Amino acid sequence: MTTTAVTVFNQILIMLFIMIVGSICYKIKLINKEMNKYLSDLVLMLVNPLVIFLSYQREFEDTLLQGLLISLLLATITHVLAIIIAKRIIRKKDKPEDGVLERFAVIYSNCGFIGIPLVNGIFGSEGVFYITAYMTIFNLFVWTHGVISVSGKKDRRTIVQAFVSPSVIATISGFLLFVLRIQLPETLVEAMSYIGNMNTPLAMMVAGVTIAQANLVKLLGKLRIYYISFLKLIFIPVVMLLIFSLFDLSREVLLTSVLAAACPTGATINLFSIRYKKNYLYASEMFAVTTVLSVITIPLVMIVAELLI
């Protein structure tokens, strides 16, 4: 577990450093609020979908497909239960919009930037492939349930637009090409990879610019955020772990699913709150606090997981 702890710590440091750069850019007026919105749209509509699509551009294997299907099921169960738990536990009547963001923060994790490097360090490329299943379900839910929740729109048009979003299209098309054993030309994949590699830097820069607009001293005194962090970082992943450990599952698949659920709140909460004009400062505060606390909580959850398996 020492390796896991070190890997988590290193990835958090990378994330924090890029966020600090984003904050500095805002302070010296290199990036303003309007530019930040355009950058967030670029990440959501182009860069992130390419990352998802490219994760499926690999050699087909029956064992990988079986593990992937099980991972998809576990990820679906995780998101459904997280939605139910968040809805039951978080009921903020004084500020309904903040309650929506809190539920979003508890449900959706940063399974890409934090999860992928961690799984790669523990299980290698096979673990990375399995965590793409979690990312697949994450994107299907976040672009449907997540968009509807944050935007506050439940009409048919909003639902249809959510299902035809770039990330959902990338998820479905990428999976189909994998199953059909179709791989794109290497030159095209490499070109797409260059764009996809901008995902983490841009998302963290946007988050840093957003955090720079918050009062960090005041943030430390908000006990409510620590409650949300407990639900996201410990309660949800431990509940999932207890349920999944009851079944005879591959160790790699189970630990990958639990680790993905134990990741901090996803940067998507910042991007969505900006896009749909919600309380993006509060969103960035929850994102920042869960990210910092995850340095401690992810290794703890993984230690518990190894004891139960």
GISULLIN-V598752 format. One line per field, one symbol per residue. ss: DSSP state (2 for helix, 1 for strand, 0 for the rest). phi: phi as a letter, one per 30 degrees, with the letter a starting at -180 (. if undefined). burial: + if it has 16 or more other C-alpha atoms within 10 Angstrom, else -. A space follows every 10 residues. Layout:
ss->???
phi->???
burial->???
This chain:
ss->0222222222 2222222222 2222222000 0022222222 2222222222 2222000000 0222222222 2222222222 2222222220 0000022222 2222222010 2222222222 2220222222 2222222222 2222222222 2000022222 2220022222 2222222220 0000022222 2222220222 2222222222 2000022220 0022222222 2222222222 2222000000 2222222222 2200100222 2222200002 2222222222 2222222222 222222220
phi->.ddddddedd dddddddddd ddddeddcid bcdddddddd ddddcbdeed ddeddcdbdd bddddddddd ddddddeedd dddddddddc bcddbedddd dddddddccd dddddddddd dccidddddd dddddddedd dddceddddd dicbdddddd dddcdedddd dddddddddd iccdeedddd dddedddded eddddedddd dddccddddd cddedddddd dddbdddddd ddddddcdce eddddddddd ddddeddedd dddddchcdd dddddddddd ddddecdded ddddddddd
burial->---++-++++ ++--++-+++ ++++++---- +----++-++ ++++-+++++ +++++++--+ ------++-+ ++-++++++- +++-+++--- ------++++ ++++++++++ ++++++++++ -+---+++++ ++++++++++ ++++++++++ +-------+- -+--++++-+ +--++-++-- --+------- -+---+--++ ++++++++++ ++-------- ----++-++- ++++++++-+ +--+------ -+++++++++ ++++++++++ +++++--+-+ ++++++++++ +++++-++++ ++--+---+
